[in-house]
Amino acid sequence: MLPTTIIIGPAAIPVTYLPLEELYGSSTEHPKAIEVSTEVDVPTQAQTLLHEVLHHVSWMYGLEWGERKVRLLEVILVDLVQENPGLFRELLTRAKRPAAETIQGSHI
């Protein structure tokens, strides 16, 4: 089951699943929200959700990623997860650290 809320740093972003005929998904920065189409299969919904999350990361951290860069990162991250599931299982077992606060003050 896909989440109905995505946590990015201090933000809790609501995710709504509904029929969208011309889009796989969409996002708004103000208010923070994500919509994902139920007209596509669940794996496509998951990849779409990741895509929309990347838009929020860009907005929240002032990265100014355009659609092309978001799409490229989406494809790279999906491939990374699919090709290296052991890495992500290990990351899920580790204690969470305050990454958002650390990242916000750094020069990325």
Residue pairs with C-beta under 8 A, 6 or more apart in sequence:
2 15
2 17
2 36
2 42
2 45
2 46
2 49
3 15
3 49
4 14
4 15
4 16
4 17
5 12
5 13
5 14
5 15
6 12
6 13
6 15
6 34
6 49
6 53
6 56
7 13
8 53
8 56
8 57
8 60
8 100
9 60
9 99
9 100
9 101
9 103
9 104
10 100
11 32
11 56
11 60
13 32
13 33
13 34
13 53
13 56
14 32
14 33
14 34
15 33
15 34
15 35
15 36
15 49
16 33
16 34
16 35
16 36
17 35
17 36
17 37
17 38
17 45
18 35
18 36
18 37
18 38
19 37
19 38
19 39
20 26
20 35
20 36
20 37
20 38
20 39
21 37
21 39
23 37
24 36
24 37
24 40
24 44
24 45
24 48
24 51
25 34
25 35
25 36
25 37
25 45
25 48
25 49
25 51
25 52
26 34
26 35
26 52
27 33
27 34
27 35
27 52
27 55
27 56
29 56
29 59
32 56
34 49
34 52
34 53
34 56
35 52
36 45
36 48
36 49
36 52
37 45
37 48
38 45
40 48
47 74
47 78
50 74
50 77
50 78
51 70
51 71
51 74
54 65
54 70
54 73
54 74
54 77
55 65
55 70
57 63
57 65
58 64
58 65
58 69
58 70
61 103
61 104
61 108
63 108
65 73
81 88
